Amino acid sequence: MTQMTPLDAAHAAMEAAPEDDAARLRFYERLADCEMFLLLTEEAEGDNITPEVFDLGDASFVLLFDRDDRLAQFVGKPAPYAALSGRVIAGLLAEQGIGMGVNLDVAPSSILIPPEAVSWLAGTLGNAPSEAEARIEAVAPPRGLPDLLLTALDTKLASAAGLADTAYLIGVTYEGGGRGHMLAFVDAAPGAQGALAKAVAEALTFSGIEAGALDVAFFRASEPMAMRLAQHGLRFDLPQPVEAVQEVLRMAPGSDPARPPKLR
């Protein structure tokens, strides 16, 4: 029996509750965060890739799978592919007006995603959080946050290996009387603040919570605030990266965020 993948589970939850917008959003979030294997016509040349494109009349689609053995099962023979995150693939396809055929005929998560849905996903993932400055007057344990958000944060931070040591979810009161909740990262890696802030924004968006807000801040472990966070906050430990795996991934097309692959 084939083991269920996170994408299979998210798809099953979406199918079981077709009227549940939150379940549908969680499926698209899993798709964006998963490593996907994109079927190519030929081996990648540097950062240039040529996906196999299928014209189904109303729209064109590329094929991607969440496991390489599923791709091999579909094709029935060795075939070239590019291993990219779903978010990278969505960004590339949105520019071309092409849809996704995901795990077709080889998994319970088999689904055709039309070009307009791919464009929506790419646009949603492209939203950047805004920056602001505020002075914290008081901190307190977080209260009243839905379990959906806590689960979304836990899942998202599990994929942020090496970007920070820890994070604390905390209730805050700002100078001037404003109140809210904050996810505070401690000892973020150099250059990782933007990626972490975006990850939190995505967790909020894809949790399906309407009109939700969650501030993000960054502190060093040596700052006095770090002790206050540890005393009152809900702690998340981020996984640490495996260096050897990171080096291999950096060699693959699309693994360097500064150099996205190019479709041909």
N, C-alpha and C positions, 0 to 999 in steps of 0.2 A: 504493500500500500504506500502510495506517495505521501511523504510528509507534508503537512500543510505549512505554507510559508506565511509571513506576516501579511503579504498582499492577498493571499487566498482568504485569510481570516477577515481582513477588512472588506473584501468583496462579498463574502458570505453575510457579514453583518449588514451591508448595504442592501443586498438582495432580500434579506429577511424583513427589512423595514423600509420599503420603497418610499414611504412618505416622510421618512426621518432625514431631514437635511443634514443633521450632525453626522449621521452614519455615512452619508455620501461624501461629506467634506473629509472625514477621516480616511476614506478610501483614496481620495485624491492626494491627501497628505502622504500616505504610505507610498503611493506611486511616485511622488516627487522625491522622497527620501531614499527609496530603494536603489541599489545598483541594478541596472537593467542591461540586458545583452541585445544590442541592436543588430539585426541581420544586415550584412553588407553585400555588395556585388563583388567586391575584391578586397584584399587586405588593405588596411589603412596605410597611407603614405604620409608620415609625419603627422601633422594636425589635420590633414584632409581625409575625409571619409565619404564614401558613396553608398548610401543606404539602398537596399532593394525596395523599390517603390511599386505598389500594386494599385492599379486603377480599377475601382469597383463601380464605375459609372458616375454616381453622384459625387464621389470624392476619391482622393488617393490616400493610401495608407502605407506606413512602414510597419514592420513587425519587430516587436521587442518582447523579451521574456525575462522573468526574474531569476531564472537559473540557466546556466549554460547547457545543462543536460536536457532541459525542456526545449531549447532552441534546436539541439541536435536531434531530439525526438521528432520535432515538427518537420525539419528538413530531410531527415533520413540519411544524411551523409555529412562528412565534415564540411563546414561552411565558415567563411570569414565573419567576424563580428567585432563590434566595439563595445566595451564595457563602460557605460556612462550612467550617471545618476538620472533619474526620471526628470528632474528639474532642468538639467542641461538639454536633454532630448526635447522637452516641451519648448524650451526657448528657441531651439533650432527649427523645429517644425512650425511654430507659430508664424515665423517669417515667411514660410513657404506655403501656408494654407494646407498642410498635410495632417491627416489624422493618425491615430495609433491603433494597431492591432496588438492587443496585449495577451500573451499566453494562449493564442488561438488553438483550440482543439487539443491542448495538452495539459490543461489544468482547470480546476473549478473556477478560477478567476478569469477565464476566457472572456474577453470583452472587446468590442470595437468602440473606440472613443473618437467621435467626429471632430473635424478640424476646429469648429467653433468652441468645443469644450477644451481642446488643447490650447487655443488662444486665450480662453478664460483662465486656465491654469497658469500659463506663462505670465499673464498680466497680474494675477494675484500674487505669484511668487516674486514678481518684480517690484512690488510696493516696498518702499524703504521707510523705516520709522523716522519720525522727526526728532530733532535734538532740542533740548531746553536745559536751562540751569535753574536749580532750586536748592534752598538750604533746608536740611532736615532738622526739625526741632525735637521730635520724639519718635521712638519705634515701639512696636508692640507685636505680639503674636498675630499671625494672619487669621482673619475670621470671616465666615460667610462666603468663602469661595467655593464654587461648585466642584464636585469630584471630577467632572469632565475636564476642567481646566488643569487640575492637579495631575490627572493621568496624561493629558496632552503635554504638559511640561516635562514630566518624567520621561516620556517616550522621546521627545525632541532632544532633551539634554543627553540621553543615552547615545545619541548619534554625534555628539559634539566632543569626541575624544580629543584630549590634549589642549582644548581651547581655554580651559580654566581649571583650577583645582576643585573649587566648590561653589555652590550658589545657595543663597538663602532667600526664601519667600517671607516677606515681612510686611506688617502694617506700618504705615508712616503718616506722620503729621508734619506738614511743611510750614515754614515761616510764613505768616499771613493767614494760617488757619486751614489751608487745603489738606484734605485727607485722601488716602488711597492705599494701594498695595504696590509693592516693589519687589522685583527679583534682583538681588544684589550679587554680583559675581566677585569672588575673591581670587586675586592673583591670576587675572586673565593673561593669556599669552600675548606677546607683542603683536599688534596688528589684528587681534581677534575680536576687538570690541564690536565692530560693525557686524560681523557674522553672528555673534551672539545676540546682539539686539534684534537682528532680523529673524533669528531662530525663535526668539520669544514672541515676536509679532506674529509669526506664522502659527505658532502653537495657539495663540489667542484666536486668530482668524479661523483656523481649521477645527477648533473645538466647537464652533457653531454658536458661541455665546454672543448674543446681540448687544451692541453698545458697550462691550467690555473694554476695560483699560487696565494696563499693567505697565508701570514704569520699570526702567532698567537702569542700573547704576553699577559702577566698577570701583573696587577698593583693593588696596594692598593688605596683606595679612598683618603688616606692621602698624596699620592705622588703628586708632582707638575704636573707630566704628566697627571694625571687624569683630571685636569682642562683643559688642552690643548685638550684632547680627547673630552670633553664635548663641547668645543667651536667650534671644526671643524668636529667632526665625526658624522656619521649617527648612531643614538642610537637604540639599541635593548634592551627591558626590558624582562628579563627572568622571567617566572612564579615562584611563591614561592610554596613550597610543602605543602600538607596537611599531617601533621604528622601522624594522625591516619591511613590514607590510606597507608602510607609508612610502618608502622609497620606490617599491615596485609600482604602486598606484600612480606616483608622480610621472612615471614613464608612459602611461597610457593616454591616448587622446582624450582631452577633456578633463583630465585630473588636475590640471593647473588652472585655477579660476581666472588667472590673468591671461590665459591663452585658450579660449574655448575652441573646440574643433570647428572646421569649416565643412559645410555640405557641398558636394559637387554634383 
